[in-house]
Amino acid sequence: SDGNKPSLNLKATELRLGLPGSESPERDPDNCLRSSS
């Protein structure tokens, strides 16, 4: 049923694989620095 929305599948795959995505705030270096502080 998700075949109509390949974009969502790609984003989900990136999140699952842990790939740096343009819309992945968790992968943002600034966010990591703020979390570490």
NUSE-542589 format. One record per residue (C-alpha): x, y, z. Coordinates in steps of 0.5 Angstrom, whole numbers, plus 500, padded with zeros to 3 digits. Layout:
N
XYZ ...
end
This chain:
37
500500500 506505501 508503494 505510492 509514497 517512495 519518499 517516505 520509504 526512503 526517509 524511513 530507510 535512512 533513519 533505520 540505517 542511520 544515514 545523515 539525512 537533510 531532515 534528520 535533526 538527530 544527525 545534526 552536529 549542532 544538536 549532538 553538541 547541545 546534547 553533550 553539553 
end
